[in-house]
């Protein structure tokens, strides 16, 4: 969950500020050299990773990464509406549990084998689709609650070697009731899964009886990371008027910037550049690495309620 927290990169910015302050002190006191090196060198090494490449080098690196994206992922499909957040999810293998069974993850959900879900050796094993990861230092009852959860979808199975590929009957909560329903869930390995994972956004779901809703601590636009290739998640947020305070915890921490239309009317590139840098810093401090803006449009209808968001007008 911390990966999707708006404060994920706050430490980085604090370290950069310390680096800047220490650098100014270096001009007055040479003995601070060792301190500056200790604080700044790790940060400078990280900053260098973001030096812009030429288009040719960027495309070449992208092609090399795509060529390495060759691992299949586990596709889960067929859930009922109440479990729709994971429907169509491509699960990456994360490792193995104490029993040697593989476990998989997708957007904060985990698929794993629990030999005895309540710790009783007489209880049959089951594959579980849970919202929390398995506790890896346990042999059984991998959620450590002493019970077989009825809120997480599951299917009983004796094979710990891998999840039941194909169509199997799973038990899960559907609708707004508290009784389990039998649902035919299909699991299959997708050869181009890693590439396909970059084409699907996550974070939104369609709850039973409601409309599309953003789940807690997700950004407006998200893709999942591929850690083994060093590919981070995309965390994209609205917008050039300021960081959208999606959650109450963020309210009061975001700057409301002047209208882009007013900025364009200044005809002052330096001022707009300063704004863009400050906006980017604020987004980065809140963990976002992409901004859904700025908007550029030709205003043909003056009554458009979003004209203030656009950098260009009729001129």
Secondary structure, 3 states (H helix, E strand, C coil): CHHHCCCCCHHHHHHHHHHHHHHHHHCCCHHHHHHHHHHHHHHHHHHHCCCCCCHHHHHHHHHHHHHHCCCCEEEEECCCHHHHHHCCEEEEEEEECCCCCEEEEECCEEEEEECCCCCCCCCCCEEEEECCCCCCCCCCCCCCCCCCCCCCEEEECCCCCCCCCEEEEEEEECCCCCCEEEEEEEEEEECCHHHHHCCCCCCEEECCCCCEEECCCCCCEEECCEHHHCECCEEEECCCCCCCCCCHHHCCCCCCCCCHHHHHHHCCHHHHHHHHHHHHHHHHHCCCCEECCCECCCCCCCCCCCHHHECCCCC
